Amino acid sequence: MSRTNKKTIFIAFVVSLGGFLFGFDAGIISGVMSYVGPEFDLNDIQNGWVVSSPTFSAMIAMLISGRLSDFLGRKRILIAVAFLYALSALLSAYAINYQMLWIARMIGGIAFGAALILAPAYIAEISSAENRGKLVSIQQLNIVLGFFAAFLCNYYLNKLNISGAEFLSNETVWRWMLGIEFIPALIYFIMLFFIPKSPRWLYLKSRISKAKQILTELHGSSKAKLEIEAIEEAIARDANRAKVKIWDLLKPGLRFIFFVGLTLGILQQITGINAIYFYATSIFKQTGIGTNAAFASGVFLSLTTVLFTVVAIFLIDRMGRRPLLLFGMAGIAISLIVCSYGFGKATYELSDEDIKGLPGIEQEKLTSVASVTFDNDVDFKNAMKEALGTKVYAKNEGAILEAATNMNAILVLIGILCFTACFAFSLGPVMWVMLSEVYPNKYRGLAIGIIGFVNSFCSWFVQQIFPLEISMLGNSTTFLIFGMIALLGFFVLVKILPETKGKSLEELESELTF
């Protein structure tokens, strides 16, 4: 590997550490909610809001960060992003009530939104055509490494809490889970000072000599010359064009690729990936495997995501974007339908012996439901809440479901792991790669910002309503809805998806726009 290749890989890794922090927060909150929900006695809507509030503020950040970075530069905005990550971690850890917690998490959401938009755009702008797919995919690799680190932290902190560690309790363990994010946020903040400004952004600001210097340092003299020629040709084509406006994306020359990007942005979230990640511990509890096993299963979930994201990085510039997306979408649909089937076959019953084995619960309150068989999770949980009260049930849900559930938990676990595997080598990394590729220099920040906004809105919507779906529709119906959406998405992508591998940004501009 050449010195220049090593340098671009290092820069891409540093920039995409914002993705690591996004993944860490998304993973850590699944464990946090097992404790903070009962402590603050949150209802379904409040549970959903604590989880989804960062995504809500990320929508706004995604809408404006692309255009803001066109004026101020990618690097400056990314440094501000790292600061907000660190601030959010500290405020979340010291939250004294529900209101302070969601406000602190919304600060982090501003950082999430900007980082997820700017990192792939920046990386695409420092990359050459032959390695752009791999380098932009490092963003997704960092996201899933963040998930993995978070689930490991959740698992070990939960284990320490159960074992009676002096510095942990049910009231403090979630604070440690949230506060530990400050450490990688600080590292991210410091390392961003060592990356260069985007050479393509420098060109747009008429700082030509500095842009050429950075391109030469990144790619060497010969490759830099080719990149410079391509950039200058694209700028010359744009010279006579009017100032960029939002509705320009709907003009005939851009309409098709805007629709493709919008479709990918919607499908990536509406198929339920962040419901799985953000509520992983709660979902695994629903299978009846118990709280400890649910935390451990989260580690397997995140490890699967890491492994198959690495697979995507190796394949994306070999197989191409289109095959990975189509194979992945088909696998996502099948996996979600398998989960729906597994949950649909479950039954729930608490025998007298089961009730006696539940610690910390007034057993006489459950005499009315003893030995009663429920054929769906909604009726069972409603009966438990009526008998015990919502707060007591929330604190003991893992133990109650472990005792009462009769289902093929392995089938559901396999379905969820296959879903995350298929997502990790397709929609996860490939969407961001394609968004960084298909739009002309002049429109890239605006287009990615708008699609990122829609993507974030879909993510927020799924996270917000997921607790309500589980409570009102049940596990089986919820997963079936996601599966049907994924199946429809597969057929849409078969029809519209272009291939972009191996082509420079300027070649794609001339092919996909007119």
Secondary structure in CASP SS format (residue, H / E / C, confidence):
PFRMAT SS
TARGET T0000
AUTHOR 0000-0000-0000
METHOD secondary structure of the structure
MODEL  1
M C 1.00
S C 1.00
R H 1.00
T H 1.00
N H 1.00
K H 1.00
K H 1.00
T H 1.00
I H 1.00
F H 1.00
I H 1.00
A H 1.00
F H 1.00
V H 1.00
V H 1.00
S C 1.00
L H 1.00
G H 1.00
G H 1.00
F H 1.00
L H 1.00
F H 1.00
G H 1.00
F H 1.00
D H 1.00
A H 1.00
G H 1.00
I H 1.00
I H 1.00
S H 1.00
G H 1.00
V H 1.00
M H 1.00
S H 1.00
Y H 1.00
V H 1.00
G H 1.00
P H 1.00
E H 1.00
F H 1.00
D C 1.00
L C 1.00
N C 1.00
D H 1.00
I H 1.00
Q H 1.00
N H 1.00
G H 1.00
W H 1.00
V H 1.00
V H 1.00
S H 1.00
S H 1.00
P H 1.00
T H 1.00
F H 1.00
S H 1.00
A H 1.00
M H 1.00
I H 1.00
A H 1.00
M H 1.00
L H 1.00
I H 1.00
S H 1.00
G H 1.00
R H 1.00
L H 1.00
S H 1.00
D H 1.00
F H 1.00
L H 1.00
G C 1.00
R H 1.00
K H 1.00
R H 1.00
I H 1.00
L H 1.00
I H 1.00
A H 1.00
V H 1.00
A H 1.00
F H 1.00
L H 1.00
Y H 1.00
A H 1.00
L H 1.00
S H 1.00
A H 1.00
L H 1.00
L H 1.00
S H 1.00
A H 1.00
Y C 1.00
A C 1.00
I C 1.00
N C 1.00
Y H 1.00
Q H 1.00
M H 1.00
L H 1.00
W H 1.00
I H 1.00
A H 1.00
R H 1.00
M H 1.00
I H 1.00
G H 1.00
G H 1.00
I H 1.00
A H 1.00
F H 1.00
G H 1.00
A H 1.00
A H 1.00
L H 1.00
I H 1.00
L H 1.00
A H 1.00
P H 1.00
A H 1.00
Y H 1.00
I H 1.00
A H 1.00
E H 1.00
I H 1.00
S C 1.00
S C 1.00
A C 1.00
E C 1.00
N C 1.00
R H 1.00
G H 1.00
K H 1.00
L H 1.00
V H 1.00
S H 1.00
I H 1.00
Q H 1.00
Q H 1.00
L H 1.00
N H 1.00
I H 1.00
V H 1.00
L H 1.00
G H 1.00
F H 1.00
F H 1.00
A H 1.00
A H 1.00
F H 1.00
L H 1.00
C H 1.00
N H 1.00
Y H 1.00
Y H 1.00
L H 1.00
N H 1.00
K H 1.00
L H 1.00
N H 1.00
I H 1.00
S C 1.00
G C 1.00
A C 1.00
E C 1.00
F C 1.00
L C 1.00
S C 1.00
N C 1.00
E C 1.00
T C 1.00
V H 1.00
W H 1.00
R H 1.00
W H 1.00
M H 1.00
L H 1.00
G H 1.00
I C 1.00
E C 1.00
F H 1.00
I H 1.00
P H 1.00
A H 1.00
L H 1.00
I H 1.00
Y H 1.00
F H 1.00
I H 1.00
M H 1.00
L H 1.00
F H 1.00
F H 1.00
I C 1.00
P C 1.00
K C 1.00
S C 1.00
P H 1.00
R H 1.00
W H 1.00
L H 1.00
Y H 1.00
L H 1.00
K C 1.00
S C 1.00
R C 1.00
I H 1.00
S H 1.00
K H 1.00
A H 1.00
K H 1.00
Q H 1.00
I H 1.00
L H 1.00
T H 1.00
E H 1.00
L H 1.00
H H 1.00
G H 1.00
S H 1.00
S H 1.00
K H 1.00
A H 1.00
K H 1.00
L H 1.00
E H 1.00
I H 1.00
E H 1.00
A H 1.00
I H 1.00
E H 1.00
E H 1.00
A H 1.00
I H 1.00
A H 1.00
R H 1.00
D H 1.00
A C 1.00
N C 1.00
R C 1.00
A C 1.00
K C 1.00
V C 1.00
K C 1.00
I H 1.00
W H 1.00
D H 1.00
L H 1.00
L H 1.00
K C 1.00
P H 1.00
G H 1.00
L H 1.00
R H 1.00
F H 1.00
I H 1.00
F H 1.00
F H 1.00
V H 1.00
G H 1.00
L H 1.00
T H 1.00
L H 1.00
G H 1.00
I H 1.00
L H 1.00
Q H 1.00
Q H 1.00
I H 1.00
T C 1.00
G C 1.00
I H 1.00
N H 1.00
A H 1.00
I H 1.00
Y H 1.00
F H 1.00
Y C 1.00
A H 1.00
T H 1.00
S H 1.00
I H 1.00
F H 1.00
K H 1.00
Q H 1.00
T C 1.00
G C 1.00
I C 1.00
G C 1.00
T H 1.00
N H 1.00
A H 1.00
A H 1.00
F H 1.00
A H 1.00
S H 1.00
G H 1.00
V H 1.00
F H 1.00
L H 1.00
S H 1.00
L H 1.00
T H 1.00
T H 1.00
V H 1.00
L H 1.00
F H 1.00
T H 1.00
V H 1.00
V H 1.00
A H 1.00
I H 1.00
F H 1.00
L H 1.00
I C 1.00
D C 1.00
R C 1.00
M C 1.00
G C 1.00
R H 1.00
R H 1.00
P H 1.00
L H 1.00
L H 1.00
L H 1.00
F H 1.00
G H 1.00
M H 1.00
A H 1.00
G H 1.00
I H 1.00
A H 1.00
I H 1.00
S H 1.00
L H 1.00
I H 1.00
V H 1.00
C H 1.00
S H 1.00
Y H 1.00
G H 1.00
F H 1.00
G H 1.00
K C 1.00
A C 1.00
T E 1.00
Y E 1.00
E C 1.00
L E 1.00
S C 1.00
D H 1.00
E H 1.00
D H 1.00
I H 1.00
K H 1.00
G C 1.00
L C 1.00
P C 1.00
G C 1.00
I C 1.00
E C 1.00
Q H 1.00
E H 1.00
K H 1.00
L H 1.00
T H 1.00
S H 1.00
V H 1.00
A E 1.00
S C 1.00
V C 1.00
T C 1.00
F E 1.00
D C 1.00
N C 1.00
D H 1.00
V H 1.00
D H 1.00
F H 1.00
K H 1.00
N H 1.00
A H 1.00
M H 1.00
K H 1.00
E H 1.00
A H 1.00
L H 1.00
G C 1.00
T H 1.00
K H 1.00
V H 1.00
Y H 1.00
A H 1.00
K H 1.00
N H 1.00
E H 1.00
G H 1.00
A H 1.00
I H 1.00
L H 1.00
E H 1.00
A H 1.00
A H 1.00
T E 1.00
N E 1.00
M C 1.00
N C 1.00
A H 1.00
I H 1.00
L H 1.00
V H 1.00
L H 1.00
I H 1.00
G H 1.00
I H 1.00
L H 1.00
C H 1.00
F H 1.00
T H 1.00
A H 1.00
C H 1.00
F H 1.00
A H 1.00
F C 1.00
S C 1.00
L H 1.00
G H 1.00
P H 1.00
V H 1.00
M H 1.00
W H 1.00
V H 1.00
M H 1.00
L H 1.00
S H 1.00
E H 1.00
V C 1.00
Y C 1.00
P C 1.00
N H 1.00
K H 1.00
Y H 1.00
R H 1.00
G H 1.00
L H 1.00
A H 1.00
I H 1.00
G H 1.00
I H 1.00
I H 1.00
G H 1.00
F H 1.00
V H 1.00
N H 1.00
S H 1.00
F H 1.00
C H 1.00
S H 1.00
W H 1.00
F H 1.00
V H 1.00
Q H 1.00
Q H 1.00
I H 1.00
F H 1.00
P H 1.00
L H 1.00
E H 1.00
I H 1.00
S H 1.00
M H 1.00
L C 1.00
G C 1.00
N H 1.00
S H 1.00
T H 1.00
T H 1.00
F H 1.00
L H 1.00
I H 1.00
F H 1.00
G H 1.00
M H 1.00
I H 1.00
A H 1.00
L H 1.00
L H 1.00
G H 1.00
F H 1.00
F H 1.00
V H 1.00
L H 1.00
V H 1.00
K H 1.00
I H 1.00
L C 1.00
P C 1.00
E C 1.00
T C 1.00
K C 1.00
G C 1.00
K C 1.00
S C 1.00
L H 1.00
E H 1.00
E H 1.00
L H 1.00
E H 1.00
S H 1.00
E H 1.00
L H 1.00
T C 1.00
F C 1.00
END
